[in-house]
Amino acid sequence: MNSSQLGVLAGIALGFAGWFGGFGAFLVIALCGAVGWAVGYVLEDEDARQRVRDRLDRSNGSDRRPR
């Protein structure tokens, strides 16, 4: 499945959620889709995984040097 097909499916899902579930359901589906895309992107791309690891290491303070 390529990006265009995936985008069409996501649009259809958001359209159904907006029509049948209202704006709140639309937002929940959109948020879940964005989180799923981000997780899939990080899992597929080794460089993205390394950037996430580096960013987490810096946020935990592990790059500080002891005095």
N, C-alpha and C positions, 0 to 999 in steps of 0.2 A: 504494500500500500504506500503510495507516494504522498507527499505533503499536501497536494491539492485535494486528493480524495479524503485525507484525514481532516482537512479544513472544512470540506463540505459536510462530513459526518458531524463534526463539532457544531457547525452552524445549524444543522437540522436538530440536533439534540437541544441546543440553546433555544431554538425557535419553539419546539414542543414544550420545553420547560416554561418559557415565557407565556405561551398561549394557555396551557392547562394549569400551570401552578402559580402563575403570577410573577411579579417582579422579584420577590424573595427567592423563589425557586430558581429563577434565571441567574441571580447572583451566586447562589450556592453551587449550581452546575458550572458556572464560569470559573469560580474559585477552585473547585475540584479539578477542573480541566487544566488550569494554569499550574497547579501543584503537580499534577500528573505529568505535564509536559516538562517541568523543571527536573523532576526526579528521573524521567526517561532520558533527558539530555545529559544529565550528569552520569548516569549509568552507562550510556553508550560511548561517551567521549572520555578517553583516558586523560587528556589534558585538562578537561573540566574537573575531573575527579581530583587531580593533583592541585588545581587552584583552590578547590573547596577545602582540601586537607590543609594546605598552606594557610588559608584564611582562618580556619578553625584553630590551628596551632598558634597563630598570632593573637587571636582573641582570648585564648586561655593563658596568655602571658608566658608561654614556653620559650619565647625568643629573648627573654630578658637574661642578661648575664649576671651571675652572682658577683657580689663585690668582695 
